[in-house]
Amino acid sequence: MLINLLCIGDVVGRPGRAAVSNALPGLVREHDIHCVICNAENVAGGSGLTPQLFDKLRRYGVDLITMGDHIYRRQEIIPVLERSDRIVRPANFPQTAPGRTYAVVETALGVKVAVVSLLGRLFMKPPTDCPYLAIDRVLKQIPPEVKIVVVDMHAEATSEKIAMGWHLDGRVSVLFGTHTHVQTADECILPAGTGYITDLGMTGPYDSVLGRRKDRVLRAMITTIPTPFDVATDDPRLCGIVARVDSTTGKTVHIERVQVRGIADAGSDEAD
C-alpha cells in the first residue's frame, strides 16, 4: 500500500496560517494525501506557537506538528507539548525539556506514521546535543511495526541537513529540512530509499525578506539600528513536498516539490 504524505514548510504568522487554511483542502484532494506534517515554529506572530493556534492548525487538517529553535518562545504551549501526541520537540534537546521526542499517528488507511524533529548545531541557538546520536537513540524507541518515519532537520547549514540525509538513508522514509525559509530544488530519493529535500521552503508572505517586512529588515541591515521585524502580509504561498511511501518497506517511491501561489490574503485567518 502506498501512503501519500504532505510536508509543509515553516508557516509564518497570519499569512502562513491563511495559506494553510485556503490551500490545504485542494492539495489533499489533488494528491490524495493521507497524512499532513507541518513545521509550525513561526505560526504565532512569526515566532512560536500558542495552544489556540495549535488547535487551529489541527482543524485545518494538519496531523503532526514539528517545531524548531523557537519552540518555547510562547511558553503557554508547554502544556500542549506535554500532553499532546500530535506535536514533537527537537529530540536532541536535553531530556528535561518539555515535550515528546517522537509522535505517531494512524492514518485513515490504518497505516501508522511517526515524526521526529531535530535541531542543527551550526549557527543555531540554543546549544543542543548531537542530532546524529539523538536520532539513533529515538529510532530504537519507535515501535517496530511503524514502518513510515519522517524526520524534520531544522537547521541553518545545508551541510548539516545533507549529512543527516546520508546518515539516515534507508533508516527513515523521509528527511526534510526546515528553518531557512527558502525552498531548495534538490528533492530526490537517496540510494537506500529515503526521500530527501534540503529545505521545504516557507509557507507565508513572499513579498518580504523571509516572511518579514522588507522595509524593517533593510533598515536594520543598512543602519544596524535594532528594528522590529514585523511579519509581512502580501503574496502568501504554501511550500512543501508530497512524498509517496510504501507502507510495507517504509521506502519513498516518489517525491515532488509543491508551491501554491495566488492564495487569498491573510484576511481569511483571524489576527494573532
ABEGO torsion letter per residue (X at the ends): XBBBBBBBBBBBEAAAAAAAAAAAAAAAAAAGBABBBBBAAAABGGBEBBAAAAAAAAAAGBABBBBBAAAAABAAAAAAAAABAABBBBAABBAABBEBABBBBBBAAGBBBBBBBBBBABGBOBBBBBAAAAAAAAAAABBAABABBBBBBBBABAAAAAAAAAAABGABABBBBBGAGBBBAABBBBAAGBBBBABAEBBEBABBBGGBBAAAAAAAAAAGBBBBBBBBABGBBBBEBBBBBBAAAGBBABBBBBBBBGBBBAAABBBX
